[in-house]
Amino acid sequence: MSDYPQMIVPVNHIEPVHSALSHQRPARYGAPRRSASVSVPLRSVGFYRDRVLPRLIDHACSGSDLAEWRTEVTAGLHGRVLEIGFGSGLNVEHYPPGVEVVLAVEPAAVARRLSARRVAARRLAVEHVGLDGQAIPLAEASADAALSTFTLCSIPDVQQALAELRRVLRPGGEFHFLEHGLAPDPSVVAWQRRLEPLQRRLAGGCHLTRDFPALIADAGFVIERLEQRYAKGPRPYAWFSVGVAINPI
């Protein structure tokens, strides 16, 4: 799927990409430079977050390269699938036939509207059940599987979101995840730490330095399958983790 070097991580060793910004390479790798802060009126921030950002994410995350990753992460999903960060429905066309209904959690109204044509084209049953992955309004053990793609990076309390996923996912159910996060190379990590404050401002709270395999394992999931490698694009944004974790019985 990529010409970049790959790293396969054995299970016994475990545990919006969000915007157009993700496609911009820093001028050079080296000692990070200090940047000036920018003051933006709150009204402008709200308009950007609610109206502009969902469209930027839809554009930045709809490429063919990411489509291959989406096909990989959705493989094997079945039954009632809880998807946090449903967004503009970019995963819809990749859901396998065994999926009966998608229980979608998505806060952005614009993203939900953008998803309508994809849902209609696929004729997939989608129920918008909530706005916040940190407080999912579903009963315990009411989903057969769960999915998150490039979502956990922007949730403020990621531990709470993972706890909610475990609560809603039935015992033995699978959590499929595709996230970008903390790279293994110190030089890349230095840039991730430098770019993260700007990334969080421009990309809806998106973090570059979260270690998702560790966070998922710490939440009590048992990681069954995990692959980590660089995707195409600037490396501070392109260390991807794709895998499946089990909610233990």
Beta strands, then each sheet from edge to edge (+ up, - down):
strand 1: 6-8
strand 2: 79-84
strand 3: 99-105
strand 4: 126-130
strand 5: 143-149
strand 6: 169-180
strand 7: 222-230
strand 8: 239-246
sheet 1: 1+ 7- 8+ 6- 5- 2- 3- 4-
end
